[in-house]
Amino acid sequence: MFRKTLAIAILALAATLGCGQSPAGIYFCPMHPEVEQGQPGKCPKCGMDLTLKEAAS
C-alpha cells in the first residue's frame, strides 16, 4: 500500500512541476519562417532545429 501511495505522489508531483515540458513560446524555422510550433523540434521542410521567437519589445 505504501509503494502505491508513493508512486501516486511522485506522479502527481511530476505533473505539477511540468516534467518534460518545454519553455513556453513559439518556435520557428530560420529558413522557413512560416513553420511555427509550440515546442522545440525540427523543421519538417529542411530538418533544421527550430528557434525560439524573441518577444517583441
Protein Blocks (a to p, Z undefined) as FASTA:
>chain_A
ZZmmmmmmmmmmmmmnopoiacedddddfklmmbccfbdcddfklopacddddddZZ
